[in-house]
Amino acid sequence: MADQPLATILPASHAVYEDLICKPELHEAIQSHILRQKVETLLILSVEDFNVPHKRRAYAILTFFANGYIWGNETEILLQLPCQLSSPLAQLGEDLGLRQLATYASTVL
């Protein structure tokens, strides 16, 4: 699957994932302690119909966000992801043959 490029943007149906990393930018959401609030307002979205480039982009976005959600910014470290992140990550990980966490493969897709 590495021969298929990463999509530059997800379909409009999943624009909320793009918003996670840019409104505000991910590092700002972590520093201002609003990242967890943003995740908790998400709906559980299906990623079944994505093509491989879209799956790779969604996986990269969600693994970065999951890492920020768990570790926060000097806040309580959480032990579990909410289903808004864990459900699509599990599906994407299975489809792409990757673990549902920030690995070298997920950050250099």
Secondary structure, DSSP 8 states (H G I E B T S, - for coil): -TTS---SS--GGGHHHHHHHHTTBHHHHHHTT-HHHHHHT------TT--HHHHHHHHHHHHHHHHHHHHTTTS---S---HHHHHHHHHHHHHHT--SS--HHHH--
